[in-house]
Amino acid sequence: MKTITDTINAVTWHMACYVDDIPEDGGGCAFIGGKQIAIYNFARRGEWYATDNQCPHRQQMALSRGMIGSHGEEPKVACPFHKKTFSLQTGQCLNDDEYRINTFPVMVKENRVYIGL
């Protein structure tokens, strides 16, 4: 029997790309479920992340082209145009509390990258 928690935590996995499609320590973009999703291969950390591709500051589809790095231990991406910086874990803007982006779970299996929506 499904519980409310199972329904809330339900994720549908979508094959977004192959591992080799996303540059190491960089990002790429996939169109999934009617949304542009930015996918990041944070190779230095051995981690993958996915967020909205749209920067909420100026509504530009650009985050997949942003620079990734760390703010202390927190992985982040900086918008390539206006340098708003977002946590790749929570989506919170790290240099302006007014902005936030959605984050999505990522699963890498058999050289394929899956995004959970």
N, C-alpha and C positions, 0 to 999 in steps of 0.2 A: 504494500500500500504506500502511495506517495504521500509525503508530509508537506506542509507549507514550506519548510526549510528546503526540501528537495526541489520544489518548484522555483523558489527564489534563487537558489544556487545553480539552476539548470543552465548549462552553457551548450550552445550548438557550435561545433568546431567546423571551420571553413578552411580548406586548403588555399593558402594565399599565394605561395610561390615555392621555389626551391631554395635551399640554403645558399647556393652559389649566385642567386639573383640579387642578394643584398650584400654590398661590400662590407668587409671587416671594418669595424669601428665606424660604421656609417649607416645610412638609412635608405629606404626605398618606399614605394607606395603601392597599395593594392586597392582595388574597388571591390568592396565586400558588402553585401546587404544594402546596397544603395548609398554606401558611405565610402569616402576616401580614408583609408587607414594607413598611418605611417608605421613602418616596421623597422626596428633598429637591431643590428647585430653588434652588440657591445662586446667584441671579441676580447678586449683587454681584461674584461671581467668574466668572460665565459657566459654571458647572459643575453637574452633576447627580450625585447619590449615592443609593445604596440600602443599607439595613441591615436587620437584624432589627428588628421593631417592639417586641419584648419587651425591657424593661430587665432584665438579669439580677440586679440588686440586690434587687428585691422582686417579680420575675416579673410586672410590670404591662405591658400592651400600651399603651405611651404614647409611645415615642420619636418617632413621626411628629408629635406635638404639641409636641416640645421646641424650644428656641431654638437656632438655628444661628449660628455665628460662627467666629472663628479664634483659635487658640492659637499665636501667632507666625505662621508661614506655614501651619500645619496646620488644615484645616477640621474643625469639631467640632459635635457636638450635645449639649445638656444635657438630661437627663431632667427633665420638668416637675415631677415630684414630689419627688425627692431630690437633684437637681442633680449626679448622677454624670455626668461629661462623657466622651464617646467620640470618638475620631478617626473621621471619615467615610472616611478612606482605609484604615486598618488595622483598625479596630474595637476597638483597645486603649483601655481606660479611662485617661484622662489624669490622674485624681486618686485612683485606687485600683487598684494592680496586680492585685488579685484578680479583676477583672471584665473581660470582653471580649464583643463582639458580632460576628456575622458581617456581612461586607460583600459586595455583589454588583455586578457590572459593569452599567452603564447605557448605553444607546444611544438617542439621540433622532434620529428620522428621519421626515420628512414629517409633522411636528406630533404624532407618537406617541412615547410613552416605552416603551421595551422594557427588561426586566430579564433578565439572564442567570443561569440556575441550572444 
